[in-house]
């Protein structure tokens, strides 16, 4: 016989599983980076730090990013089912109904926009609306149409620091645009290295990604290298513009050179169709991807501790 304690335990397990599914819908990894860069932008633009506004910007960006992730998974649920990397997500696996994900995504997206509007200013809310709109209605459908979708998708991904900057200053000035381009250039090696590892998955789902149309990786590795170089140069501009000090400039240069070296290692094994070379390219694209995950928080940390 099943006793009351077992029933309660089962209900707690199901509730915990449901919460985990909602967290997965919100794409926590991407949302965390959005919040981090938005808060960094807020801090760098602040003349006198406002903790109340800082917290609300973080919360608004959190809801907005989570809502965008949930709505993206709602739109792409049938294609996620075709990919091994995403087939276990809540919607393709059937753990959540599409209408549930839609309601969740719309609700927290609206909450995020409302928070940004009420707690900061109109410009910040408009940037939030531009972020979620360009992500869902430009980047998401373009992935199935053009390999240039990654460049388009880098725009909403680079807007969170502008959200933070506008929240703190009420405008978008030179420092905000520098942060925007740092995020823009960073996303190319970050996403293309991931897309190279899962190129067969993307091909199976019918996505026209650069990595799908570039079987030997020569064009992919070239784009990665160029954007790593542009990223390094742009990151140093922060100090040249008088926004950060010498410590940041040295750290940014070291991080940038390291990132470029990882891209060169990946490029070394691209352009070759031999199975051994392709296996090596997979290995180094994975190293490059994890390097990108370390690079951005490290750069943001240096900015905040060496702000002038």
N, C-alpha and C positions, 0 to 999 in steps of 0.2 A: 504494500500500500504506500502511496505517496503521501507523506505528511505535510503539514503546513509549512514547515521550515524549508523543505525541498521546493515547494511551490514558490515561496518567496525568493529563494536563491535563484531559481530559474527566471523569475521576473527581473531580478537585479541584473542577471547576465544579459537578458534581452535588452534591457534599458541601456546598459553599458555599451552593447553592440550597436544600438541605434544612435547613441551619442557619437560613437566612433565613426559611423557612416556619415553623419552630418559634418564632422570635422574633415573627413576625407573629401566631401563635396566642396568644401571651402578651399581646397588646395593649400594646406597650411605652409608648405615650403615657400611657394611663390608669394603668398600673402605676408609671411614673416619678412621677406626681403622688401616688399612694398612698404610695410610699416617702418622698418629700419631706415630706409632711405628717406621716407617722408619726415620722420623725426629728426634725422640728420639735417635735412634741408631747413626745418623749423629752427633748430638750434643755431645753425650757421647764420641765419638771417636775423636772429634776435639780438637787439641792442640791450634789452633788459629781459631776462628770461621769465616767462609766464608759465608756471607749472600747470595751472588750470587749463590753459589753452593747449599746452603740450600734450596733456593726457587726452583731451578731446580730439585732437588731431590724430593721435595714435589709434583711438577707438574708432573714429570715423573711417580712417584708412583701412583698419582691420575689417570692418563690416563691408566696406566697398569692395575690397579685394576678395573677401570670402564670397560675396554675392556674385561677383564676376566669375569666380571659379565654378560656383554651383550652376550658374546659367550656361556657362560654356559646356559643362558636362551634360546638361540637359539637351543642348543643341546637338552635341556630338555623340549622344548615347549609342546610336546604332553603329557608328564607326568605331567607337571604343570597344564594342563587342568583337570586332575583327582583329584587334591588336592584343598580343599576349601581355604587353606591359600594362594595359588598361582594362582587360576583360574582367578583372576582379573588383573593379570599382562598384559602388553601390547600385548604380542604374543598370549597366549591362549584366550584372550578376543577378538582378531581380530583387535585391534586398530592400530597395526603396522604389516607390512608384514614381514615374516621371512627373506627375502633377505635384507630388510632395516636394521634389527637388525644385520645380518651378516656383512654387509658393515660397519655399525657403530662400531661394536666390533673390526673388523680387523683394521679399520682406527685408532682408538684411541689406540689400543694395539701397533701398529707399531709406532705411535707417541711417546708413552711412552718409548718404547725401544730406539728409536732414540734420545730422549732427554737424557736418562741415558748414552748412548754411547758418545754423543757429549759433554755433559756438565760435565761428571765425568770421568769414565774410563771403560775399557773393562770388568773388573771383575764385576763391578756393573751391566752392561748391561747383562752379562751372568747370573747373579743371577736373574735378572728380567725375562729373557727368561726361566730359570728353574722354576720360580714361576708360570708363566702362563701355561707353558707346563705341569707341574705335576698336576696342578689344573684341566686342561681341559682333558688331555689324560690318567691320572691315577685315580685321585679321582672321577671325574664325572662318568665314566663308571663303576667304582668299586662299587659305591653305590647300583647298582642293582645286584651285584654278591656276596658281602661279608660284614659281619658286621664289619670287620676290616678296612673298607673304611675310617672311622673317623680318625683312626691313620694315614693313608696315607694322608688324607686331611689336617691333622695338620701340615704337612711339608711345603706345599706352604703357609699356613697361618702364619708360623713362620719365613719365609724368609725375609719379609720387613725390620725388624731391621738390618738384615745382609746387605741388600741393602744400607741402610743408613750408616752403619759402614764402608762398603767397599768404598762408595763414599767419605767419609771423610778421610780415612786412606790409601786407596789403597790396603788393605789386610784384612784378617779376623783373628782377634786375640781372646784372651781369653774372653774379654768383649762381643764381638759379639756373641760368642757361648753361653754365659750365657743368653743373651737376647733371642737368638733363643729358648733355652729350656724353658725359662719363657713363651714365647708365645705358644710353643708346649703344655706344660702342662695346660696352661690356657684354651686352646681351647676345651679340653675334657669336663670339667664341663659346659662350655658355650654352646657347641653344643648339648651335650647329654641331658641337661635340656630342651632345645628347642625341641629336637627330641622326648622326652618323652611326652611333651604337645601335639605334633602333630603326635603321633605314628599311629593313625588311618588313617591319611592322607597319611603317608608314606606307610602304608600297602596297601591302596587303589591303590596307583600308582606303587606298585610292588617293592619298595625299600627294600633291605635286611639289614635294619639298626638294630643295637643291640636292640633298643627299640621296634622294631617290633617282634623280636625273643625272647623277654624277657617279657612275659605278666604281671608278678607280680613286675617287676622292681628291683629284687634283684641283678642281675648282673650289671644293669645300675647304681644303687646307689653305688655299690662297686667300679666300675671304677671311678665314680665321686669323691668319698672320697679319693681313692688312689692318683688320680691326683691333688686334692686340697692339699694334704700333700706334694707331690713332688714339687708342685708349690711354696708352702710356703718355703720349704727348699732351693730351687734354688734361690728364690728372695733374701734370706739373703746372699747367696754366693757373690752377688754383692759387699757387704761391706767387706766380708772376703777377697775378691780379691783386695781390696784397691781402688775400682772404685767409691764408694759412702761412706758417713760418717755415724755417729752414728744415726743422726736423721732419715735417710732413713731406717736403720736397724730396728729401733723401729717401724716406721710406717709400714714397710713391714711385720713385725711380727704381728702387730695389724690387718692389713688387711687380712693376711693369716689365722689367728685364726678365724676371723669373717667369712671368706669364708668357712673354715672347719666346723664351727657351722651350716651354712646354709646347707651344704652337709649332716651333721648328721641329721638335721631335715627331710630332704628328705628321708634319709635311714630309719628313724624311721617308716615310713609308707610304705616302700617297702617290698616285700616278702609276701604280704598279698593280697588274691584275693577278699576280701570283698569289695563291692561297696563303703562303707564309707571310707575305707582305700585308695582305688584308687582315690577317690575324693580328699582326703587330700594330696596324693602324687602329684596330678596335681597342687594343690594349692602351695605346697612347691617347686615344680620344677619351677614354675613361679617366686617365690621369689628368688630362686637360679639363675635363668637366669638374672633377673634384677640386682642382686648382682654382677654377672660377668661383666655386662656392666659398673658398677660403679668402680669395682676393678681395671681394667686395666688402665683407664685414671688416677686414683688416684696414682697407683704405678709409672706410667710414670712421673707424676708430681713430686713425691718425688725424683725420680732419677735425674731429671733435676735441681732441686733446691739444692740438696745435693751432686752434683758431686764434686769429689776431683781432 
